[in-house]
Every structure is written in C-alpha cells, then in structure tokens.
C-alpha cells in the first residue's frame, strides 16, 4: 500500500494542477485528492481480496486401497 498516495495524486492531478495555477480553491483540490485516496485504497483492498489464495484444507493422507471381503487372508 506504499504506492496508494501516488495513485491518489495521479488520479487527482488535474485538480491539483488547477489549484497550483490558482484556477481552483485549494480546499476543493484537497477534497478531490482525499476522494482519490479513498478510491485508490479501495481498489488495492479489492484487488488483494480478489487475488488472494484461499487457505483451503490441509492435504489429506493418501487414500488407502479398498479391499474386498474375498481378499482377506
């Protein structure tokens, strides 16, 4: 999750650029950046949940061969 702030800044970069140029209020730019951060964190969490390996069951013991009643000696 170290790259989430970069993803948020990348998604909000047009608004941040407008704030730097003075075309938009800084408060609006920070709000858009915060929303982008939340979306980035949500995307990372969903991606990790979708690609996680399931714990599954531990491997069972190898099956023993079944014997018929006639095979008993």
C-alpha positions, 0 to 999 in steps of 0.5 A, a space after each residue: 500500500 506504499 504506492 496508494 498516495 501516488 495513485 491518489 495524486 495521479 488520479 487527482 492531478 488535474 485538480 491539483 494542477 488547477 489549484 497550483 495555477 490558482 484556477 481552483 480553491 485549494 480546499 476543493 483540490 484537497 477534497 478531490 485528492 482525499 476522494 482519490 485516496 479513498 478510491 485508490 485504497 479501495 481498489 488495492 483492498 479489492 484487488 488483494 481480496 480478489 487475488 488472494 489464495 484461499 487457505 483451503 484444507 490441509 492435504 489429506 493422507 493418501 487414500 488407502 486401497 479398498 479391499 474386498 471381503 474375498 481378499 482377506 487372508 
